[in-house]
């Protein structure tokens, strides 16, 4: 039956695919090969949430930042510089 850790071998996947899929619908399940984690099965909602989170991350430069994040960045730098000067 399912291991408590939510981890199965590739041979378990062949023999117990129904049970493993049922568990993966509740929480992510790790599939191991030769005792090393190789795959993760997760439900579509968790997958879509992860993909949305990754979409929000982007590469840019200070010049491409919108005003609000740039102001937050500028304030953080000024605060850090002030703390550094006070510590000297």
C-alpha positions in Angstrom: 0.0 0.0 0.0 1.1 3.7 -0.2 4.2 4.6 1.8 3.6 7.4 4.3 6.2 9.6 2.7 4.4 9.8 -0.7 7.3 8.3 -2.5 7.2 5.3 -4.8 9.7 3.5 -7.0 9.2 3.2 -10.8 8.4 -0.5 -10.3 5.6 0.6 -7.8 4.3 2.9 -10.5 3.9 -0.1 -12.8 2.2 -2.3 -10.3 0.1 0.3 -8.3 -0.6 3.1 -10.8 -4.2 3.5 -9.7 -3.3 3.9 -6.0 -0.4 6.2 -6.8 -2.6 8.4 -9.1 -5.3 8.6 -6.4 -2.7 9.7 -3.9 -1.2 12.3 -6.3 -4.7 13.8 -6.7 -4.4 14.6 -2.9 -0.8 15.7 -2.7 2.4 15.5 -4.8 4.0 12.1 -5.0 7.7 11.4 -5.7 8.7 8.6 -8.1 12.2 7.3 -7.4 14.5 5.3 -9.6 17.4 3.4 -8.0 16.5 5.1 -4.7 16.9 8.6 -6.2 14.0 11.0 -6.7 13.3 11.3 -10.5 9.7 12.5 -11.0 6.9 14.2 -9.2 3.2 13.6 -9.9 0.8 16.3 -8.8 -2.7 17.3 -9.5 -3.5 19.8 -12.2 -4.5 22.6 -9.8 -1.1 22.4 -8.1 0.6 22.3 -11.5 -1.3 25.4 -12.7 -0.6 27.3 -9.5 3.1 26.6 -9.9 3.0 27.7 -13.5 1.3 30.9 -12.6 3.9 31.6 -10.0 6.7 31.0 -12.4 5.0 33.3 -15.0 5.2 36.2 -12.5 8.9 36.0 -12.4 10.7 37.7 -15.2 14.1 39.0 -16.1 14.6 42.7 -16.6 16.7 45.7 -15.8 16.3 48.6 -13.5 15.3 50.6 -16.6 12.4 48.3 -17.3 11.0 48.3 -13.8 7.7 50.1 -13.2 7.6 53.0 -10.8 6.3 51.2 -7.7 8.8 48.4 -7.6 11.6 50.8 -8.6 10.7 53.1 -5.6 10.7 50.1 -3.3 14.1 49.0 -4.6 15.5 52.6 -4.3 14.2 52.9 -0.7 15.7 49.5 0.2 19.1 50.5 -1.2 19.0 53.8 0.6 18.1 52.1 3.9 20.8 49.6 3.5 23.4 52.3 2.6 22.3 54.3 5.7 22.7 51.3 7.9 26.1 50.6 6.4 27.3 54.2 7.1 25.9 54.1 10.6 27.8 50.8 11.3 31.2 52.3 10.3 
